[in-house]
């Protein structure tokens, strides 16, 4: 029995190799790592291969975290390189501790991770699938704590870590997950300890899914390009009777918004598109909820004289109208 750690990279090789330095220090569990590259234009895959061969060192983003990434783990690290087509046709397990997949296009968060999930599901020894943001640094026990929590109750379908800010390692960013208001499309992330039944959704920066849950609920919905993917997945799991949980001993440090560079307008656009899709799929009154979601967002920006943000919301609405319906296999 082993776990598969899946990282998605898009023009972020510096974050990715720092994350990998910490991942290959994990203790207590057998694991394989799959990095899916969404057609980066910065030579990411070559940089990651140079790191694996020991030709490139990972830079430490915060001196306070140096003990998690240095000294460097032993190199070279054996790796297997695949195209998306090769990954789709690969059967059975594999021995390389690190697999690098070029997806061939920017498939978004859901699409890119699904490439890694489909490959990992073909390994019968893999029982746990850890979706981990590449802009994180993990502690040695982060994975073993997630697995221990999942094994504590067969009804648990997904478990999340406690995420701390990488630039303020003692401050909680998200305590595992959130409660949802599906009338207005709001998530209320916890920053304090909660019992497992409190969570409607888990935080996707570090979320482990069990094989049983993944085989029943399916893959991530690729109609979500960025944001809300893990929320939709958790709501789907709960509809199918699976429970969500927090692993209080699994600590992860998160740099936050590395995939967009913190660009508020880009985030606003994707937040709108994905929020509308989430409400359509899971709200009890989707049309009313979608109206309230948009009305509250537009009104808030008008009151704050943020007119360019209103344009981003409109672009998000147009993107949403072009989305296909959710495939039956993931609903």
Phi and psi in degrees as GROMACS dihedral restraints (atoms count N, CA, C in turn):
[ dihedral_restraints ]
;  ai    aj    ak    al  type     phi  dphi    fc
    3     4     5     6     1  -144.0    20    10
    4     5     6     7     1   172.9    20    10
    6     7     8     9     1  -112.1    20    10
    7     8     9    10     1   154.5    20    10
    9    10    11    12     1  -117.4    20    10
   10    11    12    13     1   125.1    20    10
   12    13    14    15     1   -97.9    20    10
   13    14    15    16     1   121.6    20    10
   15    16    17    18     1  -114.8    20    10
   16    17    18    19     1   121.2    20    10
   18    19    20    21     1  -115.8    20    10
   19    20    21    22     1   139.9    20    10
   21    22    23    24     1  -108.9    20    10
   22    23    24    25     1   128.5    20    10
   24    25    26    27     1  -117.8    20    10
   25    26    27    28     1   136.0    20    10
   27    28    29    30     1  -146.2    20    10
   28    29    30    31     1   104.8    20    10
   30    31    32    33     1    52.7    20    10
   31    32    33    34     1    39.5    20    10
   33    34    35    36     1  -139.6    20    10
   34    35    36    37     1    41.6    20    10
   36    37    38    39     1   -62.4    20    10
   37    38    39    40     1   -31.4    20    10
   39    40    41    42     1   -63.4    20    10
   40    41    42    43     1   -44.9    20    10
   42    43    44    45     1   -64.4    20    10
   43    44    45    46     1   -41.8    20    10
   45    46    47    48     1   -63.3    20    10
   46    47    48    49     1   -45.1    20    10
   48    49    50    51     1   -73.0    20    10
   49    50    51    52     1   -28.5    20    10
   51    52    53    54     1   -66.7    20    10
   52    53    54    55     1   -41.9    20    10
   54    55    56    57     1   -61.0    20    10
   55    56    57    58     1   -45.4    20    10
   57    58    59    60     1   -62.5    20    10
   58    59    60    61     1   -36.8    20    10
   60    61    62    63     1   -57.2    20    10
   61    62    63    64     1   -40.0    20    10
   63    64    65    66     1   -76.9    20    10
   64    65    66    67     1   -36.6    20    10
   66    67    68    69     1   -62.5    20    10
   67    68    69    70     1   -41.7    20    10
   69    70    71    72     1   -76.2    20    10
   70    71    72    73     1     6.9    20    10
   72    73    74    75     1  -102.0    20    10
   73    74    75    76     1     1.4    20    10
   75    76    77    78     1   -58.8    20    10
   76    77    78    79     1   143.1    20    10
   78    79    80    81     1  -123.1    20    10
   79    80    81    82     1   157.3    20    10
   81    82    83    84     1    89.7    20    10
   82    83    84    85     1   -11.4    20    10
   84    85    86    87     1  -140.8    20    10
   85    86    87    88     1   144.3    20    10
   87    88    89    90     1   -80.0    20    10
   88    89    90    91     1   137.5    20    10
   90    91    92    93     1  -153.0    20    10
   91    92    93    94     1   160.1    20    10
   93    94    95    96     1  -123.6    20    10
   94    95    96    97     1   153.0    20    10
   96    97    98    99     1  -117.0    20    10
   97    98    99   100     1   133.2    20    10
   99   100   101   102     1  -121.0    20    10
  100   101   102   103     1   122.5    20    10
  102   103   104   105     1  -107.6    20    10
  103   104   105   106     1   120.8    20    10
  105   106   107   108     1  -103.4    20    10
  106   107   108   109     1   121.7    20    10
  108   109   110   111     1  -102.6    20    10
  109   110   111   112     1   121.0    20    10
  111   112   113   114     1   -86.4    20    10
  112   113   114   115     1    60.0    20    10
  114   115   116   117     1    55.6    20    10
  115   116   117   118     1    52.2    20    10
  117   118   119   120     1   -62.6    20    10
  118   119   120   121     1   149.9    20    10
  120   121   122   123     1  -106.2    20    10
  121   122   123   124     1     6.1    20    10
  123   124   125   126     1  -108.3    20    10
  124   125   126   127     1    17.4    20    10
  126   127   128   129     1    71.5    20    10
  127   128   129   130     1    28.3    20    10
  129   130   131   132     1   -56.4    20    10
  130   131   132   133     1   -47.3    20    10
  132   133   134   135     1   -61.8    20    10
  133   134   135   136     1   -40.6    20    10
  135   136   137   138     1   -64.6    20    10
  136   137   138   139     1   -39.0    20    10
  138   139   140   141     1   -64.8    20    10
  139   140   141   142     1   -41.1    20    10
  141   142   143   144     1   -66.5    20    10
  142   143   144   145     1   -38.4    20    10
  144   145   146   147     1   -65.7    20    10
  145   146   147   148     1   -39.9    20    10
  147   148   149   150     1   -60.9    20    10
  148   149   150   151     1   -40.3    20    10
  150   151   152   153     1   -62.0    20    10
  151   152   153   154     1   -45.5    20    10
  153   154   155   156     1   -63.8    20    10
  154   155   156   157     1   -32.1    20    10
  156   157   158   159     1   -80.9    20    10
  157   158   159   160     1    -7.7    20    10
  159   160   161   162     1    86.6    20    10
  160   161   162   163     1    17.1    20    10
  162   163   164   165     1   -96.6    20    10
  163   164   165   166     1    -8.4    20    10
  165   166   167   168     1  -141.9    20    10
  166   167   168   169     1   127.7    20    10
  168   169   170   171     1   -90.8    20    10
  169   170   171   172     1   148.0    20    10
  171   172   173   174     1   -81.8    20    10
  172   173   174   175     1   130.8    20    10
  174   175   176   177     1   -80.9    20    10
  175   176   177   178     1   142.2    20    10
  177   178   179   180     1   -87.8    20    10
  178   179   180   181     1   120.7    20    10
  180   181   182   183     1   -76.5    20    10
  181   182   183   184     1   -19.6    20    10
  183   184   185   186     1  -147.4    20    10
  184   185   186   187     1   117.2    20    10
  186   187   188   189     1   -54.1    20    10
  187   188   189   190     1   -26.6    20    10
  189   190   191   192     1   -65.2    20    10
  190   191   192   193     1   -19.3    20    10
  192   193   194   195     1  -102.6    20    10
  193   194   195   196     1     7.7    20    10
  195   196   197   198     1   -59.6    20    10
  196   197   198   199     1   -30.6    20    10
  198   199   200   201     1   -67.7    20    10
  199   200   201   202     1   -17.3    20    10
  201   202   203   204     1   -88.4    20    10
  202   203   204   205     1   -13.4    20    10
  204   205   206   207     1  -131.9    20    10
  205   206   207   208     1    -0.6    20    10
  207   208   209   210     1  -144.0    20    10
  208   209   210   211     1   151.9    20    10
  210   211   212   213     1   -65.6    20    10
  211   212   213   214     1   163.0    20    10
  213   214   215   216     1   -58.8    20    10
  214   215   216   217     1   144.9    20    10
  216   217   218   219     1   -66.5    20    10
  217   218   219   220     1   158.5    20    10
  219   220   221   222     1   -60.9    20    10
  220   221   222   223     1   135.4    20    10
  222   223   224   225     1  -122.0    20    10
  223   224   225   226     1   160.0    20    10
  225   226   227   228     1   -75.6    20    10
  226   227   228   229     1   156.1    20    10
  228   229   230   231     1  -102.2    20    10
  229   230   231   232     1   123.1    20    10
  231   232   233   234     1   -62.5    20    10
  232   233   234   235     1   134.2    20    10
  234   235   236   237     1  -135.1    20    10
  235   236   237   238     1   155.3    20    10
  237   238   239   240     1  -118.2    20    10
  238   239   240   241     1   130.8    20    10
  240   241   242   243     1  -110.6    20    10
  241   242   243   244     1   134.3    20    10
  243   244   245   246     1  -137.9    20    10
  244   245   246   247     1   152.3    20    10
  246   247   248   249     1   -84.8    20    10
  247   248   249   250     1   169.8    20    10
  249   250   251   252     1   -60.8    20    10
  250   251   252   253     1   -39.9    20    10
  252   253   254   255     1   -64.7    20    10
  253   254   255   256     1   -41.1    20    10
  255   256   257   258     1   -65.9    20    10
  256   257   258   259     1   -38.6    20    10
  258   259   260   261     1   -64.4    20    10
  259   260   261   262     1   -38.9    20    10
  261   262   263   264     1   -68.1    20    10
  262   263   264   265     1   -28.9    20    10
  264   265   266   267     1   -96.8    20    10
  265   266   267   268     1    -7.8    20    10
  267   268   269   270     1   -69.2    20    10
  268   269   270   271     1   138.7    20    10
  270   271   272   273     1  -125.9    20    10
  271   272   273   274     1   148.5    20    10
  273   274   275   276     1    79.5    20    10
  274   275   276   277     1  -170.0    20    10
  276   277   278   279     1   -87.9    20    10
  277   278   279   280     1  -173.4    20    10
  279   280   281   282     1  -153.6    20    10
  280   281   282   283     1   157.6    20    10
  282   283   284   285     1   -96.3    20    10
  283   284   285   286     1   -23.5    20    10
  285   286   287   288     1   -64.0    20    10
  286   287   288   289     1   133.0    20    10
  288   289   290   291     1   -68.3    20    10
  289   290   291   292     1   -20.9    20    10
  291   292   293   294     1  -131.2    20    10
  292   293   294   295     1   127.9    20    10
  294   295   296   297     1  -119.3    20    10
  295   296   297   298     1   131.2    20    10
  297   298   299   300     1  -112.8    20    10
  298   299   300   301     1   123.4    20    10
  300   301   302   303     1  -118.9    20    10
  301   302   303   304     1   125.3    20    10
  303   304   305   306     1   -91.3    20    10
  304   305   306   307     1   110.6    20    10
  306   307   308   309     1   -73.2    20    10
  307   308   309   310     1   -20.8    20    10
  309   310   311   312     1    92.4    20    10
  310   311   312   313     1   -11.3    20    10
  312   313   314   315     1  -162.8    20    10
  313   314   315   316     1   162.6    20    10
  315   316   317   318     1   -80.1    20    10
  316   317   318   319     1    96.6    20    10
  318   319   320   321     1   -88.1    20    10
  319   320   321   322     1     0.9    20    10
  321   322   323   324     1    79.4    20    10
  322   323   324   325     1   178.7    20    10
  324   325   326   327     1   -64.4    20    10
  325   326   327   328     1   -49.7    20    10
  327   328   329   330     1   -66.8    20    10
  328   329   330   331     1   -48.8    20    10
  330   331   332   333     1   -63.1    20    10
  331   332   333   334     1   -41.8    20    10
  333   334   335   336     1   -66.8    20    10
  334   335   336   337     1   -44.9    20    10
  336   337   338   339     1   -65.6    20    10
  337   338   339   340     1   -33.5    20    10
  339   340   341   342     1   -63.2    20    10
  340   341   342   343     1   -32.2    20    10
  342   343   344   345     1   -59.7    20    10
  343   344   345   346     1   -45.5    20    10
  345   346   347   348     1   -68.8    20    10
  346   347   348   349     1   -37.4    20    10
  348   349   350   351     1   -66.0    20    10
  349   350   351   352     1   -42.0    20    10
  351   352   353   354     1   -63.7    20    10
  352   353   354   355     1   -41.4    20    10
  354   355   356   357     1   -62.7    20    10
  355   356   357   358     1   -47.3    20    10
  357   358   359   360     1   -66.0    20    10
  358   359   360   361     1   -33.8    20    10
  360   361   362   363     1   -64.3    20    10
  361   362   363   364     1   -23.1    20    10
  363   364   365   366     1   -78.0    20    10
  364   365   366   367     1    -7.8    20    10
  366   367   368   369     1   -91.6    20    10
  367   368   369   370     1   107.7    20    10
  369   370   371   372     1   -64.9    20    10
  370   371   372   373     1   -19.1    20    10
  372   373   374   375     1   -80.9    20    10
  373   374   375   376     1   -14.4    20    10
  375   376   377   378     1   -84.5    20    10
  376   377   378   379     1   117.0    20    10
  378   379   380   381     1  -111.2    20    10
  379   380   381   382     1   -13.6    20    10
  381   382   383   384     1  -135.8    20    10
  382   383   384   385     1   141.4    20    10
  384   385   386   387     1  -127.1    20    10
  385   386   387   388     1   110.3    20    10
  387   388   389   390     1   -99.9    20    10
  388   389   390   391     1   108.5    20    10
  390   391   392   393     1   -84.1    20    10
  391   392   393   394     1   115.0    20    10
  393   394   395   396     1  -128.2    20    10
  394   395   396   397     1   124.3    20    10
  396   397   398   399     1   -61.3    20    10
  397   398   399   400     1   143.4    20    10
  399   400   401   402     1   -74.0    20    10
  400   401   402   403     1   -14.7    20    10
  402   403   404   405     1   -95.4    20    10
  403   404   405   406     1    40.7    20    10
  405   406   407   408     1  -124.4    20    10
  406   407   408   409     1   161.9    20    10
  408   409   410   411     1  -129.7    20    10
  409   410   411   412     1   132.6    20    10
  411   412   413   414     1  -113.0    20    10
  412   413   414   415     1   157.8    20    10
  414   415   416   417     1   -89.3    20    10
  415   416   417   418     1   156.7    20    10
  417   418   419   420     1   -56.2    20    10
  418   419   420   421     1   -29.8    20    10
  420   421   422   423     1   -97.0    20    10
  421   422   423   424     1     7.7    20    10
  423   424   425   426     1   -59.5    20    10
  424   425   426   427     1   -44.6    20    10
  426   427   428   429     1   -74.2    20    10
  427   428   429   430     1   -44.5    20    10
  429   430   431   432     1   -62.2    20    10
  430   431   432   433     1   -33.5    20    10
  432   433   434   435     1   -68.6    20    10
  433   434   435   436     1   -38.1    20    10
  435   436   437   438     1   -63.4    20    10
  436   437   438   439     1   -46.8    20    10
  438   439   440   441     1   -63.8    20    10
  439   440   441   442     1   -43.0    20    10
  441   442   443   444     1   -59.4    20    10
  442   443   444   445     1   -41.1    20    10
  444   445   446   447     1   -65.6    20    10
  445   446   447   448     1   -43.4    20    10
  447   448   449   450     1   -62.0    20    10
  448   449   450   451     1   -38.2    20    10
  450   451   452   453     1   -75.1    20    10
  451   452   453   454     1   -15.1    20    10
  453   454   455   456     1   -73.3    20    10
  454   455   456   457     1   -16.7    20    10
  456   457   458   459     1  -155.4    20    10
  457   458   459   460     1   118.8    20    10
  459   460   461   462     1   -67.9    20    10
  460   461   462   463     1   -12.3    20    10
  462   463   464   465     1   -84.2    20    10
  463   464   465   466     1    -6.1    20    10
  465   466   467   468     1   -79.2    20    10
  466   467   468   469     1   126.8    20    10
  468   469   470   471     1  -101.4    20    10
  469   470   471   472     1   -26.4    20    10
  471   472   473   474     1  -151.5    20    10
  472   473   474   475     1   146.3    20    10
  474   475   476   477     1  -133.7    20    10
  475   476   477   478     1   140.2    20    10
  477   478   479   480     1  -119.0    20    10
  478   479   480   481     1   154.1    20    10
  480   481   482   483     1   -82.8    20    10
  481   482   483   484     1   171.6    20    10
  483   484   485   486     1   -94.3    20    10
  484   485   486   487     1   118.5    20    10
  486   487   488   489     1   -97.3    20    10
  487   488   489   490     1   131.5    20    10
  489   490   491   492     1  -114.5    20    10
  490   491   492   493     1   155.7    20    10
  492   493   494   495     1   -69.5    20    10
  493   494   495   496     1   130.9    20    10
  495   496   497   498     1   -65.4    20    10
  496   497   498   499     1   -29.5    20    10
  498   499   500   501     1   -91.7    20    10
  499   500   501   502     1     0.5    20    10
  501   502   503   504     1  -147.7    20    10
  502   503   504   505     1    73.5    20    10
  504   505   506   507     1   -61.0    20    10
  505   506   507   508     1   -12.2    20    10
  507   508   509   510     1   -96.9    20    10
  508   509   510   511     1    -0.8    20    10
  510   511   512   513     1  -105.0    20    10
  511   512   513   514     1   125.4    20    10
  513   514   515   516     1   -72.0    20    10
  514   515   516   517     1   128.6    20    10
  516   517   518   519     1   -84.7    20    10
  517   518   519   520     1   -53.2    20    10
  519   520   521   522     1  -144.5    20    10
  520   521   522   523     1   126.9    20    10
  522   523   524   525     1   -85.4    20    10
  523   524   525   526     1    78.5    20    10
  525   526   527   528     1    74.7    20    10
  526   527   528   529     1   -39.7    20    10
  528   529   530   531     1  -177.0    20    10
  529   530   531   532     1  -156.1    20    10
  531   532   533   534     1  -147.1    20    10
  532   533   534   535     1   165.0    20    10
  534   535   536   537     1  -103.8    20    10
  535   536   537   538     1   150.8    20    10
  537   538   539   540     1  -115.4    20    10
  538   539   540   541     1   143.2    20    10
  540   541   542   543     1  -110.4    20    10
  541   542   543   544     1   102.9    20    10
  543   544   545   546     1   -87.0    20    10
  544   545   546   547     1    12.5    20    10
  546   547   548   549     1   -91.9    20    10
  547   548   549   550     1   -31.2    20    10
  549   550   551   552     1  -124.7    20    10
  550   551   552   553     1     3.4    20    10
  552   553   554   555     1    68.9    20    10
  553   554   555   556     1    49.6    20    10
  555   556   557   558     1  -120.8    20    10
  556   557   558   559     1   138.5    20    10
  558   559   560   561     1  -110.8    20    10
  559   560   561   562     1   134.6    20    10
  561   562   563   564     1  -112.8    20    10
  562   563   564   565     1    92.5    20    10
  564   565   566   567     1   -67.9    20    10
  565   566   567   568     1   140.6    20    10
  567   568   569   570     1   -87.0    20    10
  568   569   570   571     1   145.0    20    10
  570   571   572   573     1  -121.4    20    10
  571   572   573   574     1    10.1    20    10
  573   574   575   576     1  -130.0    20    10
  574   575   576   577     1   160.2    20    10
  576   577   578   579     1   -59.3    20    10
  577   578   579   580     1   140.2    20    10
  579   580   581   582     1  -134.0    20    10
  580   581   582   583     1   154.3    20    10
  582   583   584   585     1   -75.2    20    10
  583   584   585   586     1   156.8    20    10
  585   586   587   588     1   -60.8    20    10
  586   587   588   589     1   -34.3    20    10
  588   589   590   591     1   -69.4    20    10
  589   590   591   592     1   -11.9    20    10
  591   592   593   594     1   -69.6    20    10
  592   593   594   595     1   -28.6    20    10
  594   595   596   597     1   -81.2    20    10
  595   596   597   598     1   130.1    20    10
  597   598   599   600     1   -90.6    20    10
  598   599   600   601     1   -29.1    20    10
  600   601   602   603     1  -152.1    20    10
  601   602   603   604     1   156.2    20    10
  603   604   605   606     1  -106.9    20    10
  604   605   606   607     1   159.9    20    10
  606   607   608   609     1   -84.6    20    10
  607   608   609   610     1   124.3    20    10
  609   610   611   612     1   -78.9    20    10
  610   611   612   613     1    -1.1    20    10
  612   613   614   615     1   -65.3    20    10
  613   614   615   616     1   -26.3    20    10
  615   616   617   618     1  -154.4    20    10
  616   617   618   619     1    94.2    20    10
  618   619   620   621     1  -136.0    20    10
  619   620   621   622     1   125.3    20    10
  621   622   623   624     1  -102.5    20    10
  622   623   624   625     1   132.3    20    10
  624   625   626   627     1  -116.2    20    10
  625   626   627   628     1   137.6    20    10
  627   628   629   630     1   -81.1    20    10
  628   629   630   631     1   157.1    20    10
  630   631   632   633     1   -60.2    20    10
  631   632   633   634     1   -44.8    20    10
  633   634   635   636     1   -58.4    20    10
  634   635   636   637     1   -43.2    20    10
  636   637   638   639     1   -66.8    20    10
  637   638   639   640     1   -42.2    20    10
  639   640   641   642     1   -66.2    20    10
  640   641   642   643     1   -40.3    20    10
  642   643   644   645     1   -68.3    20    10
  643   644   645   646     1   -31.6    20    10
  645   646   647   648     1   -83.2    20    10
  646   647   648   649     1   -43.7    20    10
  648   649   650   651     1   -86.3    20    10
  649   650   651   652     1   -20.0    20    10
  651   652   653   654     1    90.1    20    10
  652   653   654   655     1  -168.6    20    10
  654   655   656   657     1   -87.7    20    10
  655   656   657   658     1  -179.3    20    10
  657   658   659   660     1   -66.8    20    10
  658   659   660   661     1   148.7    20    10
  660   661   662   663     1   -77.4    20    10
  661   662   663   664     1   113.6    20    10
  663   664   665   666     1   -76.6    20    10
  664   665   666   667     1     1.3    20    10
  666   667   668   669     1   -72.2    20    10
  667   668   669   670     1   -13.3    20    10
  669   670   671   672     1   -97.7    20    10
  670   671   672   673     1   112.4    20    10
  672   673   674   675     1   -81.5    20    10
  673   674   675   676     1   -42.0    20    10
  675   676   677   678     1  -156.3    20    10
  676   677   678   679     1   134.0    20    10
  678   679   680   681     1    80.7    20    10
  679   680   681   682     1   142.1    20    10
  681   682   683   684     1    72.8    20    10
  682   683   684   685     1    -1.9    20    10
  684   685   686   687     1   -61.2    20    10
  685   686   687   688     1   -47.8    20    10
  687   688   689   690     1   -69.3    20    10
  688   689   690   691     1   -29.9    20    10
  690   691   692   693     1   -65.2    20    10
  691   692   693   694     1   -47.3    20    10
  693   694   695   696     1   -59.6    20    10
  694   695   696   697     1   -41.6    20    10
  696   697   698   699     1   -64.8    20    10
  697   698   699   700     1   -42.2    20    10
  699   700   701   702     1   -66.5    20    10
  700   701   702   703     1   -39.8    20    10
  702   703   704   705     1   -63.3    20    10
  703   704   705   706     1   -37.5    20    10
  705   706   707   708     1   -65.2    20    10
  706   707   708   709     1   -43.3    20    10
  708   709   710   711     1   -58.8    20    10
  709   710   711   712     1   -45.1    20    10
  711   712   713   714     1   -65.4    20    10
  712   713   714   715     1   -36.2    20    10
  714   715   716   717     1   -62.4    20    10
  715   716   717   718     1   -29.2    20    10
  717   718   719   720     1   -91.1    20    10
  718   719   720   721     1     6.6    20    10
  720   721   722   723     1    94.2    20    10
  721   722   723   724     1     2.0    20    10
  723   724   725   726     1   -82.9    20    10
  724   725   726   727     1   149.0    20    10
  726   727   728   729     1  -102.0    20    10
  727   728   729   730     1   154.6    20    10
  729   730   731   732     1  -106.4    20    10
  730   731   732   733     1   153.5    20    10
  732   733   734   735     1  -149.4    20    10
  733   734   735   736     1   158.3    20    10
  735   736   737   738     1  -110.2    20    10
  736   737   738   739     1   139.4    20    10
  738   739   740   741     1  -105.9    20    10
  739   740   741   742     1    99.0    20    10
  741   742   743   744     1   -65.6    20    10
  742   743   744   745     1   -21.4    20    10
  744   745   746   747     1   -92.5    20    10
  745   746   747   748     1     1.1    20    10
  747   748   749   750     1   -97.8    20    10
  748   749   750   751     1   105.0    20    10
  750   751   752   753     1  -107.0    20    10
  751   752   753   754     1   134.0    20    10
  753   754   755   756     1  -134.6    20    10
  754   755   756   757     1   137.9    20    10
  756   757   758   759     1  -101.0    20    10
  757   758   759   760     1   127.9    20    10
  759   760   761   762     1  -121.1    20    10
  760   761   762   763     1   132.3    20    10
  762   763   764   765     1   -82.3    20    10
  763   764   765   766     1   -22.1    20    10
  765   766   767   768     1    74.8    20    10
  766   767   768   769     1   120.4    20    10
  768   769   770   771     1    62.1    20    10
  769   770   771   772     1    28.3    20    10
  771   772   773   774     1   -66.7    20    10
  772   773   774   775     1   -30.0    20    10
  774   775   776   777     1   -69.3    20    10
  775   776   777   778     1   -23.0    20    10
  777   778   779   780     1  -114.9    20    10
  778   779   780   781     1    -1.7    20    10
  780   781   782   783     1    68.1    20    10
  781   782   783   784     1    17.2    20    10
  783   784   785   786     1    74.2    20    10
  784   785   786   787     1    16.1    20    10
  786   787   788   789     1   -69.1    20    10
  787   788   789   790     1   112.0    20    10
  789   790   791   792     1   -64.0    20    10
  790   791   792   793     1   -37.5    20    10
  792   793   794   795     1   -69.2    20    10
  793   794   795   796     1   -40.0    20    10
  795   796   797   798     1   -64.2    20    10
  796   797   798   799     1   -44.9    20    10
  798   799   800   801     1   -60.9    20    10
  799   800   801   802     1   -40.6    20    10
  801   802   803   804     1   -61.4    20    10
  802   803   804   805     1   -41.5    20    10
  804   805   806   807     1   -64.9    20    10
  805   806   807   808     1   -49.1    20    10
  807   808   809   810     1   -68.3    20    10
  808   809   810   811     1   -36.0    20    10
  810   811   812   813     1   -60.8    20    10
  811   812   813   814     1   -40.2    20    10
  813   814   815   816     1   -67.4    20    10
  814   815   816   817     1   -50.2    20    10
  816   817   818   819     1   -58.2    20    10
  817   818   819   820     1   -50.7    20    10
  819   820   821   822     1   -71.4    20    10
  820   821   822   823     1   -35.1    20    10
  822   823   824   825     1   -62.7    20    10
  823   824   825   826     1   -41.4    20    10
  825   826   827   828     1   -63.4    20    10
  826   827   828   829     1   -41.6    20    10
  828   829   830   831     1   -65.2    20    10
  829   830   831   832     1   -41.7    20    10
  831   832   833   834     1   -59.7    20    10
  832   833   834   835     1   -45.3    20    10
  834   835   836   837     1   -67.9    20    10
  835   836   837   838     1   -36.9    20    10
  837   838   839   840     1   -62.2    20    10
  838   839   840   841     1   -37.5    20    10
  840   841   842   843     1   -81.9    20    10
  841   842   843   844     1   -30.3    20    10
  843   844   845   846     1  -127.6    20    10
  844   845   846   847     1   -10.4    20    10
  846   847   848   849     1   -76.5    20    10
  847   848   849   850     1   146.8    20    10
  849   850   851   852     1   -70.1    20    10
  850   851   852   853     1   -25.8    20    10
  852   853   854   855     1  -132.7    20    10
  853   854   855   856     1    76.8    20    10
  855   856   857   858     1   -60.2    20    10
  856   857   858   859     1   -40.9    20    10
  858   859   860   861     1   -65.0    20    10
  859   860   861   862     1   -44.1    20    10
  861   862   863   864     1   -65.3    20    10
  862   863   864   865     1   -44.1    20    10
  864   865   866   867     1   -62.6    20    10
  865   866   867   868     1   -41.0    20    10
  867   868   869   870     1   -65.4    20    10
  868   869   870   871     1   -39.1    20    10
  870   871   872   873     1   -63.2    20    10
  871   872   873   874     1   -47.3    20    10
  873   874   875   876     1   -64.3    20    10
  874   875   876   877     1   -38.2    20    10
  876   877   878   879     1   -60.1    20    10
  877   878   879   880     1   -49.7    20    10
  879   880   881   882     1   -70.1    20    10
  880   881   882   883     1   -41.7    20    10
  882   883   884   885     1   -61.2    20    10
  883   884   885   886     1   -43.4    20    10
  885   886   887   888     1   -67.3    20    10
  886   887   888   889     1   -38.0    20    10
  888   889   890   891     1   -69.7    20    10
  889   890   891   892     1   -43.7    20    10
  891   892   893   894     1   -67.9    20    10
  892   893   894   895     1   -43.6    20    10
  894   895   896   897     1   -61.1    20    10
  895   896   897   898     1   -42.1    20    10
  897   898   899   900     1   -62.4    20    10
  898   899   900   901     1   -39.4    20    10
  900   901   902   903     1   -75.1    20    10
  901   902   903   904     1   -34.5    20    10
  903   904   905   906     1   -64.8    20    10
  904   905   906   907     1   -41.8    20    10
  906   907   908   909     1   -64.3    20    10
  907   908   909   910     1   -30.2    20    10
  909   910   911   912     1   -93.9    20    10
  910   911   912   913     1     6.6    20    10
  912   913   914   915     1    58.6    20    10
  913   914   915   916     1    32.9    20    10
  915   916   917   918     1   -96.5    20    10
  916   917   918   919     1    71.3    20    10
  918   919   920   921     1   -69.1    20    10
  919   920   921   922     1   -32.9    20    10
  921   922   923   924     1   -65.3    20    10
  922   923   924   925     1   -31.0    20    10
  924   925   926   927     1   -66.7    20    10
  925   926   927   928     1   -34.6    20    10
  927   928   929   930     1   -62.2    20    10
  928   929   930   931     1   -37.8    20    10
  930   931   932   933     1   -64.2    20    10
  931   932   933   934     1   -39.0    20    10
  933   934   935   936     1   -63.9    20    10
  934   935   936   937     1   -37.8    20    10
  936   937   938   939     1   -63.8    20    10
  937   938   939   940     1   -42.5    20    10
  939   940   941   942     1   -62.8    20    10
  940   941   942   943     1   -40.8    20    10
  942   943   944   945     1   -62.9    20    10
  943   944   945   946     1   -37.1    20    10
  945   946   947   948     1   -65.1    20    10
  946   947   948   949     1   -37.3    20    10
  948   949   950   951     1   -63.9    20    10
  949   950   951   952     1   -43.5    20    10
  951   952   953   954     1   -63.5    20    10
  952   953   954   955     1   -40.2    20    10
  954   955   956   957     1   -62.0    20    10
  955   956   957   958     1   -41.9    20    10
  957   958   959   960     1   -61.2    20    10
  958   959   960   961     1   -40.7    20    10
  960   961   962   963     1   -66.6    20    10
  961   962   963   964     1   -17.4    20    10
  963   964   965   966     1   -93.2    20    10
  964   965   966   967     1    -3.9    20    10
  966   967   968   969     1   -74.6    20    10
  967   968   969   970     1   143.9    20    10
  969   970   971   972     1   -75.2    20    10
  970   971   972   973     1   159.8    20    10
  972   973   974   975     1   -66.1    20    10
  973   974   975   976     1   160.7    20    10
  975   976   977   978     1   -66.9    20    10
  976   977   978   979     1   136.0    20    10
  978   979   980   981     1   -66.3    20    10
  979   980   981   982     1   142.5    20    10
  981   982   983   984     1   -55.7    20    10
  982   983   984   985     1   -33.0    20    10
  984   985   986   987     1   -68.5    20    10
  985   986   987   988     1   -18.4    20    10
  987   988   989   990     1  -106.2    20    10
  988   989   990   991     1     2.4    20    10
